[in-house]
Amino acid sequence: MSLTRIGSVMNSKNFVGSERRGFALLTVIIMTLGMAALAASAVYLAGNAGLLTTSTDREREFKYGAEAAMAMGKSRLNVDPLALPDTGYVTLMSNQQVMGADGQYLPGVNVNLYVGPTGSTSGQFGRFASVVAEARDATGARFVRRLELTQESFAKFAYWSDKETNNGSTIWFANNDNLWGPVWSNDVISIASSGAKFHGDVGTAKTITGKSYGTFDKGYTENQPAITLPTNTVLSKLAGYATAGFTNFVAPSNGDASTVRLRLEFVAIDLGTGTTDSTGVDEGFVKIYQANAGEEPWTRGDWNGNKATTKTCGAAYKVTVGGPLKFFPASVHGQAWMKTLLIAGGMTSTQATTVGNYSLDQIMSQATSRCYLGGDPMLVAEERNSAAFTVAQKQIGGDTSTFTPTGVHGKWLAYPGAIDPRLAARRPADAAYLFPIYRGLNPGTKGVIAVTGTVGISGVLRGKVTVYATGTVVILDDQRYATDPSLGTCADMLGIIAANNITIADNALNDPVPVSGGYRNEATTQDLFIHGVLMAINTSFGVENYSSGPNNATGCQGTNNGRGCLFLNGGLIQESRGAVGLTSGEGYIKRYSYDHCAVSNPPPYFPTTGRYLENRYYEIDPVRYNISALFAGLTPN
């Protein structure tokens, strides 16, 4: 081998070795840079995680401080009702520290706390207040939150009492009573060994006796702060609300149920607005009848010794062959003109004479016998029995069209507002005497009917109304909703507030009438139906003469008793418990159910307990936050 070739080989080896050393260096540099980048990323991520943790902790402290302040604001309103202003807002806390549950102040966090009324301040649809808390630090960073509170309505209670006694005697829940909805008493709640079941919350300002005999689906609380009934001073505002809608009336009496001469009759009328019934929003009305002095029995549809009266009770007959039935009070059965009408309806002269000679007992034994409240169109022959009417006007049988604005015994009050043309077309006889409940037909109405004195009530309600009387409210006949409350649509809502008592009348419509050795119910149904939330401030809800009368004349869902079932759907609030019947059968058997609509849709201006409950939370944008502008926007003019 020559030297030249050897050198060539050596040079080749040196070249290859030089290339490998350069690649390794590049690899080391790349790896070093990668590790440096990873290290930098780790440092960055660690730092960012620390910042996020610090920020999250700070946000948590802000949120905790705001919520603690709102809780203190709610507590303040429940303890001190005067803390809430009538308008605007007030500052309860200004730049104050908040102490945590560990007894330490939140570091660097101060709070401002404001309260004020929000929503409609009139109370027509409930009373609302807002508590606004602003948590902030020295840098200006802040967290703002609003808690909307609603004042608890008495309408939420299925049962409420101040005293669980009647004439000094303790009233017991017994015989497997079932109560649906919230129950409250300021007194001792007593449960007998025969048991009772409570399906809603139960609370008392005292204690519960016989707890082991009760079943509490949602538990119970004892020794709570008492809840006070509203005073007449507070309720006096309702008269002003009623005046705006032409529904503020002065009754001619202010005594107990036997003195009533003013009565309200709710009417639901199909105005042909696309519905096939009378449940449209504008189809609710109320009529007001005022009887003359000394006409209390007439107003009440009362009875005489035979538990019927010749003026308001009678029977229906045909006055044209094949025609509809017409009603005649017992007082005109012996009239010659009635005999003529009966013959025209298909009776022989002998038959018509026999009917004219009927005794009251015989009249009330007929299949078409009925009793009505004073002023009803069916009583036309009695109401027009004077020289003020022509023969043609008074010698007729009654039906729904024979309306008498002013009669012998009393008058219907005229509505002073504009009359809707549809109403005039549908009800030409009494359109001028129907007070609209719907604001579209009665722009000033606020859903309140106020009566100074004692008033009777009955009918079918379409709409939402609160009736307030400074005397007693007398249930004269069924008081129902146009829409069945069991459907849960909350279309109708009635509140009845009596400064004295709410009493079911012992009259010929509510009681079975003794006839021919037995009994007949002379109303639409044998039972009594009441839809609404009832509040008796002084003293109770009860039944007139509950301990008298028959004890086995009517059945209540298979059980014989005196007056049938009392179906109350709504709520009952009373100063002390009243009686509706006896275990021996006299009076009514209770069948009470709870209307859940009263919680979310209480009757207009229905009184509140003064306690504030949490409604909704809102987070406020801190950038555009301004406390004055916020409350101005939350309270409509």
Secondary structure in CASP SS format (residue, H / E / C, confidence):
PFRMAT SS
TARGET T0000
AUTHOR 0000-0000-0000
METHOD secondary structure of the structure
MODEL  1
M C 1.00
S C 1.00
L H 1.00
T H 1.00
R H 1.00
I H 1.00
G H 1.00
S H 1.00
V H 1.00
M H 1.00
N H 1.00
S H 1.00
K H 1.00
N H 1.00
F H 1.00
V H 1.00
G H 1.00
S H 1.00
E H 1.00
R H 1.00
R H 1.00
G H 1.00
F H 1.00
A H 1.00
L H 1.00
L H 1.00
T H 1.00
V H 1.00
I H 1.00
I H 1.00
M H 1.00
T H 1.00
L H 1.00
G H 1.00
M H 1.00
A H 1.00
A H 1.00
L H 1.00
A H 1.00
A H 1.00
S H 1.00
A H 1.00
V H 1.00
Y H 1.00
L H 1.00
A H 1.00
G H 1.00
N H 1.00
A H 1.00
G H 1.00
L H 1.00
L H 1.00
T H 1.00
T H 1.00
S H 1.00
T H 1.00
D H 1.00
R H 1.00
E H 1.00
R H 1.00
E H 1.00
F H 1.00
K H 1.00
Y H 1.00
G H 1.00
A H 1.00
E H 1.00
A H 1.00
A H 1.00
M H 1.00
A H 1.00
M H 1.00
G H 1.00
K H 1.00
S H 1.00
R H 1.00
L H 1.00
N H 1.00
V H 1.00
D C 1.00
P H 1.00
L H 1.00
A H 1.00
L C 1.00
P C 1.00
D C 1.00
T C 1.00
G C 1.00
Y C 1.00
V E 1.00
T E 1.00
L E 1.00
M E 1.00
S E 1.00
N E 1.00
Q E 1.00
Q E 1.00
V E 1.00
M E 1.00
G C 1.00
A C 1.00
D C 1.00
G C 1.00
Q C 1.00
Y E 1.00
L E 1.00
P E 1.00
G E 1.00
V E 1.00
N E 1.00
V E 1.00
N E 1.00
L E 1.00
Y E 1.00
V E 1.00
G E 1.00
P E 1.00
T E 1.00
G C 1.00
S C 1.00
T C 1.00
S C 1.00
G C 1.00
Q C 1.00
F C 1.00
G C 1.00
R C 1.00
F E 1.00
A E 1.00
S E 1.00
V E 1.00
V E 1.00
A E 1.00
E E 1.00
A E 1.00
R E 1.00
D C 1.00
A C 1.00
T C 1.00
G C 1.00
A C 1.00
R E 1.00
F E 1.00
V E 1.00
R E 1.00
R E 1.00
L E 1.00
E E 1.00
L E 1.00
T E 1.00
Q E 1.00
E E 1.00
S E 1.00
F H 1.00
A H 1.00
K H 1.00
F C 1.00
A C 1.00
Y E 1.00
W E 1.00
S E 1.00
D E 1.00
K E 1.00
E C 1.00
T E 1.00
N E 1.00
N C 1.00
G C 1.00
S E 1.00
T E 1.00
I C 1.00
W C 1.00
F E 1.00
A C 1.00
N C 1.00
N C 1.00
D E 1.00
N E 1.00
L E 1.00
W C 1.00
G C 1.00
P C 1.00
V E 1.00
W E 1.00
S E 1.00
N C 1.00
D C 1.00
V C 1.00
I E 1.00
S E 1.00
I E 1.00
A C 1.00
S C 1.00
S C 1.00
G C 1.00
A E 1.00
K E 1.00
F E 1.00
H C 1.00
G C 1.00
D C 1.00
V E 1.00
G E 1.00
T E 1.00
A C 1.00
K C 1.00
T C 1.00
I E 1.00
T E 1.00
G C 1.00
K H 1.00
S H 1.00
Y H 1.00
G E 1.00
T E 1.00
F E 1.00
D C 1.00
K C 1.00
G C 1.00
Y E 1.00
T E 1.00
E C 1.00
N C 1.00
Q C 1.00
P C 1.00
A C 1.00
I C 1.00
T C 1.00
L C 1.00
P C 1.00
T C 1.00
N H 1.00
T H 1.00
V H 1.00
L H 1.00
S C 1.00
K H 1.00
L H 1.00
A H 1.00
G H 1.00
Y H 1.00
A H 1.00
T H 1.00
A C 1.00
G C 1.00
F C 1.00
T C 1.00
N E 1.00
F E 1.00
V E 1.00
A C 1.00
P C 1.00
S C 1.00
N C 1.00
G C 1.00
D C 1.00
A H 1.00
S H 1.00
T H 1.00
V C 1.00
R C 1.00
L E 1.00
R E 1.00
L E 1.00
E E 1.00
F E 1.00
V E 1.00
A E 1.00
I C 1.00
D C 1.00
L C 1.00
G C 1.00
T C 1.00
G C 1.00
T C 1.00
T C 1.00
D C 1.00
S C 1.00
T C 1.00
G C 1.00
V C 1.00
D C 1.00
E C 1.00
G E 1.00
F E 1.00
V E 1.00
K E 1.00
I E 1.00
Y E 1.00
Q E 1.00
A E 1.00
N C 1.00
A C 1.00
G C 1.00
E C 1.00
E H 1.00
P H 1.00
W H 1.00
T H 1.00
R H 1.00
G C 1.00
D C 1.00
W C 1.00
N C 1.00
G C 1.00
N C 1.00
K C 1.00
A C 1.00
T C 1.00
T C 1.00
K C 1.00
T C 1.00
C E 1.00
G E 1.00
A E 1.00
A E 1.00
Y E 1.00
K E 1.00
V C 1.00
T C 1.00
V C 1.00
G C 1.00
G C 1.00
P C 1.00
L E 1.00
K E 1.00
F E 1.00
F E 1.00
P E 1.00
A H 1.00
S H 1.00
V H 1.00
H C 1.00
G C 1.00
Q C 1.00
A H 1.00
W H 1.00
M H 1.00
K H 1.00
T H 1.00
L H 1.00
L H 1.00
I H 1.00
A H 1.00
G C 1.00
G C 1.00
M C 1.00
T C 1.00
S H 1.00
T H 1.00
Q H 1.00
A H 1.00
T H 1.00
T H 1.00
V H 1.00
G H 1.00
N C 1.00
Y C 1.00
S C 1.00
L H 1.00
D H 1.00
Q H 1.00
I H 1.00
M C 1.00
S C 1.00
Q C 1.00
A C 1.00
T C 1.00
S C 1.00
R E 1.00
C E 1.00
Y C 1.00
L C 1.00
G C 1.00
G C 1.00
D C 1.00
P H 1.00
M H 1.00
L H 1.00
V H 1.00
A H 1.00
E H 1.00
E H 1.00
R C 1.00
N C 1.00
S C 1.00
A C 1.00
A C 1.00
F C 1.00
T C 1.00
V H 1.00
A H 1.00
Q H 1.00
K H 1.00
Q C 1.00
I C 1.00
G C 1.00
G E 1.00
D C 1.00
T C 1.00
S C 1.00
T C 1.00
F C 1.00
T C 1.00
P C 1.00
T E 1.00
G C 1.00
V C 1.00
H C 1.00
G E 1.00
K E 1.00
W E 1.00
L C 1.00
A C 1.00
Y C 1.00
P C 1.00
G C 1.00
A C 1.00
I C 1.00
D C 1.00
P H 1.00
R H 1.00
L H 1.00
A H 1.00
A H 1.00
R H 1.00
R C 1.00
P C 1.00
A C 1.00
D C 1.00
A H 1.00
A H 1.00
Y H 1.00
L C 1.00
F E 1.00
P E 1.00
I C 1.00
Y C 1.00
R C 1.00
G C 1.00
L C 1.00
N C 1.00
P C 1.00
G C 1.00
T C 1.00
K C 1.00
G C 1.00
V E 1.00
I E 1.00
A E 1.00
V E 1.00
T E 1.00
G C 1.00
T C 1.00
V E 1.00
G E 1.00
I E 1.00
S E 1.00
G E 1.00
V E 1.00
L E 1.00
R C 1.00
G C 1.00
K E 1.00
V E 1.00
T E 1.00
V E 1.00
Y E 1.00
A E 1.00
T C 1.00
G C 1.00
T C 1.00
V E 1.00
V E 1.00
I E 1.00
L E 1.00
D E 1.00
D E 1.00
Q E 1.00
R E 1.00
Y E 1.00
A C 1.00
T C 1.00
D C 1.00
P H 1.00
S H 1.00
L H 1.00
G C 1.00
T C 1.00
C C 1.00
A C 1.00
D C 1.00
M E 1.00
L E 1.00
G E 1.00
I E 1.00
I E 1.00
A E 1.00
A C 1.00
N C 1.00
N C 1.00
I E 1.00
T E 1.00
I E 1.00
A C 1.00
D C 1.00
N C 1.00
A C 1.00
L C 1.00
N C 1.00
D C 1.00
P C 1.00
V E 1.00
P E 1.00
V E 1.00
S C 1.00
G C 1.00
G E 1.00
Y E 1.00
R E 1.00
N C 1.00
E C 1.00
A C 1.00
T C 1.00
T C 1.00
Q C 1.00
D C 1.00
L E 1.00
F E 1.00
I E 1.00
H E 1.00
G E 1.00
V E 1.00
L E 1.00
M E 1.00
A E 1.00
I C 1.00
N C 1.00
T C 1.00
S C 1.00
F E 1.00
G E 1.00
V E 1.00
E C 1.00
N C 1.00
Y C 1.00
S C 1.00
S C 1.00
G C 1.00
P C 1.00
N C 1.00
N C 1.00
A C 1.00
T E 1.00
G E 1.00
C E 1.00
Q C 1.00
G C 1.00
T E 1.00
N E 1.00
N E 1.00
G C 1.00
R C 1.00
G C 1.00
C E 1.00
L E 1.00
F E 1.00
L E 1.00
N E 1.00
G E 1.00
G E 1.00
L E 1.00
I E 1.00
Q E 1.00
E E 1.00
S E 1.00
R C 1.00
G C 1.00
A C 1.00
V C 1.00
G E 1.00
L C 1.00
T C 1.00
S C 1.00
G C 1.00
E C 1.00
G E 1.00
Y C 1.00
I E 1.00
K E 1.00
R E 1.00
Y E 1.00
S E 1.00
Y E 1.00
D C 1.00
H C 1.00
C H 1.00
A H 1.00
V H 1.00
S H 1.00
N C 1.00
P C 1.00
P C 1.00
P C 1.00
Y C 1.00
F C 1.00
P C 1.00
T E 1.00
T E 1.00
G E 1.00
R E 1.00
Y E 1.00
L E 1.00
E E 1.00
N E 1.00
R E 1.00
Y E 1.00
Y E 1.00
E E 1.00
I E 1.00
D C 1.00
P C 1.00
V C 1.00
R C 1.00
Y C 1.00
N C 1.00
I H 1.00
S H 1.00
A H 1.00
L H 1.00
F H 1.00
A H 1.00
G H 1.00
L H 1.00
T C 1.00
P C 1.00
N C 1.00
END
